[in-house]
Amino acid sequence: MLVEIFKTDVGQVRVAAHIVQQLSQHFPDYRINFDLEDCDRILRIESRHTIIDSKQITRLMAGLGYACTHLLK
């Protein structure tokens, strides 16, 4: 399983749910969730079969109006 972690500026549960919905439309094979209680407001993406396109995730988040920084392992 591949996992990528991103730091975001998302602060509300309803906004996080909307973003998950939007990202899931672009990446239906990814498992996507937020941990808004973490100080970095983590966006976590998992994939079992495909490489996770971190740059595209960052671009889509910016298009939705939110900062998103890929945290390297």
A tleap script that builds the chain and sets N, CA, C and O, in Angstrom:
source leaprc.protein.ff14SB
mol = sequence {
  NMET LEU VAL GLU ILE PHE LYS THR ASP VAL
  GLY GLN VAL ARG VAL ALA ALA HIE ILE VAL
  GLN GLN LEU SER GLN HIE PHE PRO ASP TYR
  ARG ILE ASN PHE ASP LEU GLU ASP CYS ASP
  ARG ILE LEU ARG ILE GLU SER ARG HIE THR
  ILE ILE ASP SER LYS GLN ILE THR ARG LEU
  MET ALA GLY LEU GLY TYR ALA CYS THR HIE
  LEU LEU CLYS
}
set mol.1.N position { 0.846 -1.175 0.000 }
set mol.1.CA position { 0.000 0.000 0.000 }
set mol.1.C position { 0.893 1.240 0.000 }
set mol.1.O position { 1.883 1.310 0.729 }
set mol.2.N position { 0.531 2.194 -0.813 }
set mol.2.CA position { 1.229 3.469 -0.882 }
set mol.2.C position { 0.467 4.491 -0.059 }
set mol.2.O position { -0.763 4.538 -0.102 }
set mol.3.N position { 1.194 5.311 0.690 }
set mol.3.CA position { 0.572 6.339 1.532 }
set mol.3.C position { 1.341 7.644 1.348 }
set mol.3.O position { 2.572 7.662 1.372 }
set mol.4.N position { 0.606 8.722 1.166 }
set mol.4.CA position { 1.196 10.057 1.107 }
set mol.4.C position { 0.476 10.939 2.114 }
set mol.4.O position { -0.736 10.827 2.302 }
set mol.5.N position { 1.238 11.822 2.761 }
set mol.5.CA position { 0.726 12.708 3.799 }
set mol.5.C position { 0.972 14.152 3.369 }
set mol.5.O position { 2.040 14.489 2.858 }
set mol.6.N position { -0.036 14.997 3.585 }
set mol.6.CA position { 0.055 16.404 3.223 }
set mol.6.C position { -0.359 17.266 4.411 }
set mol.6.O position { -1.293 16.936 5.141 }
set mol.7.N position { 0.349 18.367 4.588 }
set mol.7.CA position { -0.023 19.394 5.557 }
set mol.7.C position { -0.969 20.351 4.836 }
set mol.7.O position { -0.700 20.757 3.706 }
set mol.8.N position { -2.088 20.716 5.495 }
set mol.8.CA position { -3.057 21.607 4.856 }
set mol.8.C position { -3.456 22.746 5.798 }
set mol.8.O position { -3.060 22.777 6.964 }
set mol.9.N position { -4.237 23.667 5.271 }
set mol.9.CA position { -4.813 24.731 6.101 }
set mol.9.C position { -6.332 24.579 6.222 }
set mol.9.O position { -7.035 25.545 6.519 }
set mol.10.N position { -6.830 23.371 5.991 }
set mol.10.CA position { -8.258 23.079 6.126 }
set mol.10.C position { -8.592 23.017 7.614 }
set mol.10.O position { -7.915 22.327 8.376 }
set mol.11.N position { -9.627 23.733 8.024 }
set mol.11.CA position { -9.926 23.791 9.452 }
set mol.11.C position { -11.309 23.328 9.862 }
set mol.11.O position { -11.597 23.220 11.054 }
set mol.12.N position { -12.172 23.053 8.892 }
set mol.12.CA position { -13.552 22.695 9.226 }
set mol.12.C position { -13.898 21.324 8.656 }
set mol.12.O position { -13.477 20.969 7.556 }
set mol.13.N position { -14.668 20.567 9.420 }
set mol.13.CA position { -15.050 19.215 9.016 }
set mol.13.C position { -15.860 19.238 7.723 }
set mol.13.O position { -15.651 18.393 6.852 }
set mol.14.N position { -16.773 20.184 7.587 }
set mol.14.CA position { -17.595 20.213 6.366 }
set mol.14.C position { -16.761 20.544 5.133 }
set mol.14.O position { -17.033 20.037 4.045 }
set mol.15.N position { -15.754 21.387 5.296 }
set mol.15.CA position { -14.851 21.711 4.190 }
set mol.15.C position { -14.027 20.476 3.830 }
set mol.15.O position { -13.853 20.162 2.653 }
set mol.16.N position { -13.524 19.780 4.846 }
set mol.16.CA position { -12.749 18.561 4.612 }
set mol.16.C position { -13.590 17.534 3.864 }
set mol.16.O position { -13.088 16.880 2.950 }
set mol.17.N position { -14.856 17.381 4.232 }
set mol.17.CA position { -15.745 16.427 3.561 }
set mol.17.C position { -15.940 16.814 2.097 }
set mol.17.O position { -15.954 15.952 1.219 }
set mol.18.N position { -16.090 18.102 1.840 }
set mol.18.CA position { -16.239 18.575 0.457 }
set mol.18.C position { -14.976 18.280 -0.357 }
set mol.18.O position { -15.059 17.839 -1.503 }
set mol.19.N position { -13.816 18.523 0.238 }
set mol.19.CA position { -12.554 18.275 -0.452 }
set mol.19.C position { -12.385 16.787 -0.738 }
set mol.19.O position { -11.963 16.412 -1.832 }
set mol.20.N position { -12.707 15.940 0.227 }
set mol.20.CA position { -12.618 14.491 0.012 }
set mol.20.C position { -13.505 14.093 -1.169 }
set mol.20.O position { -13.103 13.289 -2.010 }
set mol.21.N position { -14.697 14.654 -1.227 }
set mol.21.CA position { -15.615 14.360 -2.332 }
set mol.21.C position { -15.010 14.789 -3.672 }
set mol.21.O position { -15.056 14.041 -4.649 }
set mol.22.N position { -14.450 15.985 -3.707 }
set mol.22.CA position { -13.859 16.493 -4.945 }
set mol.22.C position { -12.656 15.650 -5.384 }
set mol.22.O position { -12.544 15.278 -6.552 }
set mol.23.N position { -11.764 15.354 -4.441 }
set mol.23.CA position { -10.581 14.563 -4.777 }
set mol.23.C position { -10.967 13.148 -5.197 }
set mol.23.O position { -10.338 12.569 -6.083 }
set mol.24.N position { -11.988 12.596 -4.572 }
set mol.24.CA position { -12.433 11.237 -4.904 }
set mol.24.C position { -12.975 11.152 -6.331 }
set mol.24.O position { -12.889 10.104 -6.970 }
set mol.25.N position { -13.525 12.245 -6.822 }
set mol.25.CA position { -13.993 12.262 -8.212 }
set mol.25.C position { -12.816 12.151 -9.183 }
set mol.25.O position { -12.924 11.511 -10.229 }
set mol.26.N position { -11.703 12.773 -8.832 }
set mol.26.CA position { -10.507 12.727 -9.682 }
set mol.26.C position { -9.724 11.432 -9.495 }
set mol.26.O position { -9.098 10.928 -10.428 }
set mol.27.N position { -9.768 10.905 -8.280 }
set mol.27.CA position { -8.970 9.728 -7.932 }
set mol.27.C position { -9.849 8.694 -7.223 }
set mol.27.O position { -9.738 8.523 -6.009 }
set mol.28.N position { -10.711 8.009 -7.960 }
set mol.28.CA position { -11.658 7.083 -7.321 }
set mol.28.C position { -10.995 5.873 -6.645 }
set mol.28.O position { -11.616 5.229 -5.799 }
set mol.29.N position { -9.761 5.562 -7.001 }
set mol.29.CA position { -9.083 4.410 -6.402 }
set mol.29.C position { -8.339 4.753 -5.112 }
set mol.29.O position { -7.813 3.856 -4.453 }
set mol.30.N position { -8.285 6.032 -4.742 }
set mol.30.CA position { -7.580 6.445 -3.532 }
set mol.30.C position { -8.515 6.412 -2.330 }
set mol.30.O position { -9.708 6.686 -2.459 }
set mol.31.N position { -7.976 6.079 -1.165 }
set mol.31.CA position { -8.677 6.295 0.115 }
set mol.31.C position { -8.172 7.623 0.646 }
set mol.31.O position { -6.966 7.803 0.811 }
set mol.32.N position { -9.073 8.553 0.915 }
set mol.32.CA position { -8.710 9.920 1.268 }
set mol.32.C position { -9.386 10.301 2.577 }
set mol.32.O position { -10.587 10.088 2.746 }
set mol.33.N position { -8.606 10.872 3.515 }
set mol.33.CA position { -9.205 11.359 4.753 }
set mol.33.C position { -8.355 12.465 5.351 }
set mol.33.O position { -7.200 12.663 4.976 }
set mol.34.N position { -8.958 13.179 6.290 }
set mol.34.CA position { -8.290 14.269 6.999 }
set mol.34.C position { -8.164 13.924 8.473 }
set mol.34.O position { -9.000 13.215 9.033 }
set mol.35.N position { -7.111 14.434 9.089 }
set mol.35.CA position { -6.979 14.450 10.544 }
set mol.35.C position { -6.859 15.918 10.936 }
set mol.35.O position { -5.758 16.465 10.995 }
set mol.36.N position { -7.995 16.548 11.202 }
set mol.36.CA position { -8.010 17.975 11.508 }
set mol.36.C position { -7.580 18.269 12.933 }
set mol.36.O position { -7.340 19.427 13.276 }
set mol.37.N position { -7.480 17.254 13.763 }
set mol.37.CA position { -7.021 17.456 15.135 }
set mol.37.C position { -5.500 17.513 15.223 }
set mol.37.O position { -4.956 17.999 16.215 }
set mol.38.N position { -4.816 17.026 14.207 }
set mol.38.CA position { -3.363 17.142 14.142 }
set mol.38.C position { -3.008 18.614 13.900 }
set mol.38.O position { -3.741 19.324 13.212 }
set mol.39.N position { -1.903 19.063 14.455 }
set mol.39.CA position { -1.510 20.477 14.296 }
set mol.39.C position { -1.267 20.846 12.834 }
set mol.39.O position { -1.363 22.019 12.473 }
set mol.40.N position { -0.953 19.865 11.991 }
set mol.40.CA position { -0.717 20.113 10.565 }
set mol.40.C position { -1.962 19.892 9.706 }
set mol.40.O position { -1.898 19.998 8.481 }
set mol.41.N position { -3.095 19.583 10.347 }
set mol.41.CA position { -4.357 19.354 9.628 }
set mol.41.C position { -4.129 18.426 8.433 }
set mol.41.O position { -4.297 18.813 7.277 }
set mol.42.N position { -3.756 17.233 8.741 }
set mol.42.CA position { -3.247 16.246 7.798 }
set mol.42.C position { -4.300 15.767 6.803 }
set mol.42.O position { -5.433 15.449 7.166 }
set mol.43.N position { -3.890 15.727 5.547 }
set mol.43.CA position { -4.613 15.043 4.483 }
set mol.43.C position { -3.829 13.770 4.200 }
set mol.43.O position { -2.649 13.826 3.854 }
set mol.44.N position { -4.485 12.626 4.347 }
set mol.44.CA position { -3.830 11.331 4.138 }
set mol.44.C position { -4.475 10.655 2.937 }
set mol.44.O position { -5.699 10.568 2.832 }
set mol.45.N position { -3.623 10.179 2.036 }
set mol.45.CA position { -4.107 9.498 0.838 }
set mol.45.C position { -3.419 8.140 0.737 }
set mol.45.O position { -2.197 8.032 0.845 }
set mol.46.N position { -4.234 7.109 0.526 }
set mol.46.CA position { -3.725 5.749 0.385 }
set mol.46.C position { -4.139 5.191 -0.973 }
set mol.46.O position { -5.222 5.483 -1.479 }
set mol.47.N position { -3.261 4.391 -1.544 }
set mol.47.CA position { -3.562 3.717 -2.801 }
set mol.47.C position { -2.999 2.303 -2.752 }
set mol.47.O position { -1.865 2.084 -2.326 }
set mol.48.N position { -3.792 1.370 -3.186 }
set mol.48.CA position { -3.333 -0.022 -3.213 }
set mol.48.C position { -2.687 -0.390 -4.540 }
set mol.48.O position { -1.848 -1.289 -4.593 }
set mol.49.N position { -3.071 0.300 -5.615 }
set mol.49.CA position { -2.664 -0.163 -6.941 }
set mol.49.C position { -1.918 0.860 -7.787 }
set mol.49.O position { -1.173 0.477 -8.689 }
set mol.50.N position { -2.095 2.134 -7.524 }
set mol.50.CA position { -1.497 3.145 -8.398 }
set mol.50.C position { -0.608 4.096 -7.607 }
set mol.50.O position { -0.783 4.285 -6.404 }
set mol.51.N position { 0.337 4.680 -8.306 }
set mol.51.CA position { 1.194 5.709 -7.720 }
set mol.51.C position { 0.326 6.926 -7.394 }
set mol.51.O position { -0.557 7.289 -8.171 }
set mol.52.N position { 0.577 7.542 -6.264 }
set mol.52.CA position { -0.174 8.735 -5.861 }
set mol.52.C position { 0.488 9.961 -6.489 }
set mol.52.O position { 1.680 10.203 -6.293 }
set mol.53.N position { -0.277 10.713 -7.225 }
set mol.53.CA position { 0.219 11.898 -7.930 }
set mol.53.C position { 0.193 13.102 -6.976 }
set mol.53.O position { -0.776 13.860 -6.950 }
set mol.54.N position { 1.255 13.266 -6.206 }
set mol.54.CA position { 1.323 14.311 -5.178 }
set mol.54.C position { 1.207 15.715 -5.762 }
set mol.54.O position { 0.570 16.588 -5.170 }
set mol.55.N position { 1.815 15.928 -6.909 }
set mol.55.CA position { 1.750 17.260 -7.529 }
set mol.55.C position { 0.328 17.594 -7.955 }
set mol.55.O position { -0.121 18.729 -7.797 }
set mol.56.N position { -0.372 16.614 -8.490 }
set mol.56.CA position { -1.758 16.847 -8.899 }
set mol.56.C position { -2.649 17.106 -7.683 }
set mol.56.O position { -3.543 17.951 -7.735 }
set mol.57.N position { -2.406 16.382 -6.593 }
set mol.57.CA position { -3.168 16.615 -5.359 }
set mol.57.C position { -2.967 18.057 -4.904 }
set mol.57.O position { -3.930 18.749 -4.576 }
set mol.58.N position { -1.715 18.506 -4.886 }
set mol.58.CA position { -1.387 19.871 -4.464 }
set mol.58.C position { -2.058 20.896 -5.373 }
set mol.58.O position { -2.582 21.898 -4.888 }
set mol.59.N position { -2.048 20.660 -6.675 }
set mol.59.CA position { -2.692 21.582 -7.628 }
set mol.59.C position { -4.205 21.625 -7.424 }
set mol.59.O position { -4.805 22.700 -7.431 }
set mol.60.N position { -4.816 20.463 -7.243 }
set mol.60.CA position { -6.264 20.432 -7.033 }
set mol.60.C position { -6.655 21.146 -5.742 }
set mol.60.O position { -7.649 21.870 -5.701 }
set mol.61.N position { -5.871 20.938 -4.697 }
set mol.61.CA position { -6.148 21.631 -3.435 }
set mol.61.C position { -6.024 23.145 -3.617 }
set mol.61.O position { -6.853 23.898 -3.107 }
set mol.62.N position { -5.006 23.592 -4.333 }
set mol.62.CA position { -4.838 25.025 -4.594 }
set mol.62.C position { -6.021 25.553 -5.396 }
set mol.62.O position { -6.493 26.663 -5.147 }
set mol.63.N position { -6.498 24.774 -6.346 }
set mol.63.CA position { -7.657 25.161 -7.142 }
set mol.63.C position { -8.921 25.302 -6.300 }
set mol.63.O position { -9.818 26.076 -6.632 }
set mol.64.N position { -8.978 24.551 -5.215 }
set mol.64.CA position { -10.106 24.646 -4.287 }
set mol.64.C position { -9.904 25.766 -3.256 }
set mol.64.O position { -10.795 26.055 -2.457 }
set mol.65.N position { -8.716 26.389 -3.288 }
set mol.65.CA position { -8.444 27.525 -2.418 }
set mol.65.C position { -7.742 27.179 -1.111 }
set mol.65.O position { -7.799 27.956 -0.158 }
set mol.66.N position { -7.082 26.027 -1.052 }
set mol.66.CA position { -6.434 25.592 0.191 }
set mol.66.C position { -4.972 25.255 -0.037 }
set mol.66.O position { -4.587 24.716 -1.074 }
set mol.67.N position { -4.170 25.590 0.966 }
set mol.67.CA position { -2.748 25.258 0.934 }
set mol.67.C position { -2.587 23.772 1.208 }
set mol.67.O position { -3.326 23.192 2.003 }
set mol.68.N position { -1.624 23.169 0.549 }
set mol.68.CA position { -1.388 21.732 0.692 }
set mol.68.C position { 0.082 21.478 0.396 }
set mol.68.O position { 0.547 21.708 -0.721 }
set mol.69.N position { 0.805 21.006 1.393 }
set mol.69.CA position { 2.237 20.752 1.243 }
set mol.69.C position { 2.519 19.275 1.474 }
set mol.69.O position { 2.172 18.717 2.515 }
set mol.70.N position { 3.149 18.655 0.496 }
set mol.70.CA position { 3.490 17.239 0.602 }
set mol.70.C position { 4.572 17.077 1.660 }
set mol.70.O position { 5.614 17.728 1.592 }
set mol.71.N position { 4.329 16.222 2.625 }
set mol.71.CA position { 5.328 15.934 3.653 }
set mol.71.C position { 6.106 14.689 3.222 }
set mol.71.O position { 5.542 13.600 3.113 }
set mol.72.N position { 7.369 14.860 2.985 }
set mol.72.CA position { 8.190 13.756 2.497 }
set mol.72.C position { 8.447 12.763 3.619 }
set mol.72.O position { 8.523 13.126 4.793 }
set mol.73.N position { 8.575 11.521 3.232 }
set mol.73.CA position { 8.815 10.457 4.211 }
set mol.73.C position { 10.257 10.449 4.645 }
set mol.73.O position { 10.650 9.621 5.467 }
savepdb mol mol.pdb
quit
